[in-house]
Amino acid sequence: MKAPDGNKLAILNALNQPGFVSGQALGEQLGISRAAVSKHINSLQVMGLDIFKVTGKGYSLNNHAGLLNQTKIQQHFNQLNSQLKSQSVNVEVHPLIDSTNSELMRRIQAKTALESGTVIVAEMQQAGRGRRGRVWQSPFGANLYYSYFWRLDDGLQAAMGVSIAVGLAVYDTIKALYDIELELKWPNDIYLNKQKLAGVLVELDGQPQGPCQLVLGIGINLQMPQSFSQHIDQAWTDLSQHTQQLDKNELVASLTYHLENRLDQYRKSGLHTMHEQWNSLNAFAGEYVELNTGHRSWRGICEGIDPQGGIRIRQDGEVKSYYGGEISLRKAQL
């Protein structure tokens, strides 16, 4: 499905405010007829955008989170980072992209100059990706599609547990903004009331001992249209079911702020203290689980993670740690 562009995107931007806007005002602003406005509105509704019409008032966009705006993201970030007045967030906003992670990985592979801390966010992804080759559902304006570029000088081995730090940054953000408690599922998922709210996809490029470059992808469900739920093969939720205070630009700024704090902590001391906090949020703590690589599986009691970020499983009285981004973890039947 094609993302809104041209007049459709202009209509969305005009509706990205409280209250109603008349069809006549939209037509005059864009230099098109009211019939053309109505046709564009119908097309946007087909895409899953919740736009409603009230006779005598006009149109209103029912999107609590709003649309992405680079200036507003910067303003929110400056408020959080007021003690560092010279620092800004290097963020790119895209209406449509294949994948925010893919865009950054292309630039890395093309050796394009990238500043550590570069953020790419999009309103819609045409080829959003989750772990193990899964599709990440990415309808326009409904969720947050976010990627952060980070350079680490200590080699690929040092990056092994970074997804743990990223998951904690998501936890920090949601707790700070909405006072909502989350649970973390190893290695990359964020749960709310036992349902998936967000996911992390970390991709790396570099040498075992030399500097490496990481793309930290984060997807957070904000206001998922029901029409897309049929494509999701697990229990899920979105933030709109738990709060009415959504502001996508504030969320991007806060996520960047908390992510940078966690990455700074990770660079200095790894998971030395973070792994204990992660264990206090472990969604499967003490539960009987199954680890699966696709070729082999193990079952046992989930004992949390070790200081390197590996998952600890108790089997026959012995606790072993397992590592690897392509291992899946799920509850198992006794």
Helices and strands as residue ranges (DSSP letters): H 6-15, H 23-30, H 34-46, E 51-54, E 58-61, H 70-80, E 91-94, H 100-109, E 119-122, G 131-133, E 143-152, G 156-159, H 162-178, E 183-185, E 189-192, E 195-206, E 212-221, G 226-231, G 239-241, H 248-269, H 274-280, E 288-292, E 297-305, E 311-315, E 318-322, E 328-331
